[in-house]
Amino acid sequence: MPALAWSAHAALGVALVVLEALVAVVVVGAALFGSEAISERAFRLLRWLSNRPEPEAPRRSRTGR
């Protein structure tokens, strides 16, 4: 997408590249330094973007605890 925008207008291409880099920094920052809930969501987004499956949920014990 940025390559197409770059060929249309150089400033638009640069703006898209900067925007994508900023989004990547925010998502990684949230994954590393956010609260537990936000960190989990950021890691889920990163797995989704890399097309990896969700890990299996921990197995529950027979007593239900």
ChimeraX attribute file (.defattr): number of C-alpha atoms within 10 A of each C-alpha:
attribute: neighborCount
match mode: 1-to-1
recipient: residues
	/A:1	8
	/A:2	16
	/A:3	14
	/A:4	11
	/A:5	16
	/A:6	16
	/A:7	11
	/A:8	11
	/A:9	11
	/A:10	13
	/A:11	12
	/A:12	16
	/A:13	18
	/A:14	15
	/A:15	14
	/A:16	16
	/A:17	16
	/A:18	13
	/A:19	12
	/A:20	13
	/A:21	11
	/A:22	11
	/A:23	11
	/A:24	13
	/A:25	12
	/A:26	13
	/A:27	19
	/A:28	15
	/A:29	13
	/A:30	19
	/A:31	21
	/A:32	15
	/A:33	11
	/A:34	15
	/A:35	11
	/A:36	12
	/A:37	10
	/A:38	15
	/A:39	18
	/A:40	15
	/A:41	16
	/A:42	20
	/A:43	16
	/A:44	17
	/A:45	14
	/A:46	16
	/A:47	14
	/A:48	12
	/A:49	9
	/A:50	9
	/A:51	9
	/A:52	10
	/A:53	9
	/A:54	9
	/A:55	8
	/A:56	6
	/A:57	6
	/A:58	6
	/A:59	6
	/A:60	8
	/A:61	7
	/A:62	6
	/A:63	5
	/A:64	5
	/A:65	5
